[in-house]
Amino acid sequence: MKHENVHSFFSRIASEVPSNIAIAAGMRQVSYRELEERSNSLANFLLAKGAAKGAPVAIVTNDRVEIVVGILGILKARCVFAPLDPQLPEK
């Protein structure tokens, strides 16, 4: 049995049903296409900035859509995501 990683699985589903709603957060809806495009943009940005395979990348937001974009984009760049609570003190 072949195992598929999360971001590859997501990209495959996004190509099959691009117009379907991937995230519904309150009144906000995001399609698979938009989520795929935004996560690809983030991955490309991280790679262009020199993010190395396995590098930790923090996600600091309360926005549910941005959290998912961040997780997918970071995984696509082959980095590791570290979700941080924006309410925590800076130290």
N, C-alpha and C positions, 0 to 999 in steps of 0.2 A: 504494500500500500504506500503510495506516494504521499508525503506530508507537504502541505502548502503553508507558507508563513502567512501571517495576518495581512500584511500589506499586499501581497500578491493575490490572496483570496479576495480582498476588497477590490483591487483593480480589475480582477476578472468579473466580479459581479457588476461593477460600475460599467464595464463595456457591454454587458448583457442587458442591463436595465438603466441606462443613463438618466432617463427622465423621472424615474421613481424617486420618491422621497427617502433620503437616507437618514435624515435627522429632523425631528419635529421638536422644537424647544419653544413652548409657549406659542406665540403667533408666528414664529419664524420657522420656515421650512427650507431645507437645503437638499438639493438633488444629489444623486450619486455623481453625476457629471461635475457639478460645482465642487463637491468635496474632493473628487479625484484631481481636478485641475488645481485647486488650492493646495492640496497636500503635495502634488508634484512641484509646484512653485516653491514651496518651503524646502523640499528636499534639494532642489537645484540651488537655491540660495545658500543652504548650509554647505553643500559641496563646493560651491564657488568661493565660499569664505574659508575653505580649508578644513572642514570638519572631517576628522579621520574615522575610519571604521571603529565602532565601539566607544566613541567619544560621548561623554554624558552631555545632554542638552536639557536645560531646565524649561519647564512649562509653568509660567506664573500667570494664571488668569482664573476667573470664575466663570467665564463665558463657555458654556457647554460645547458650542460649535467649535470655538477656537481650540478647546482641549482636544477634540477629535482630530481636527486639522493638524494640530501639533504632533499628536501621537503618530498618525499615519505618515506625515512628512518626515519626522525624525527616523522612524523605522525604515522608510524608503531610502534615506541617506545612510542606512546601516549604522546608525548611532543608537544610543540608549537614552530613553526619555526619563526625566526625573520630575514628577509633578510636585510643585511646591505651592503651599497655601499662601495666596497674596496677603492674607490677614496676619501672617507671622511677622514678628519684628525683623528688621534687616539683619541683625546679628545672628 
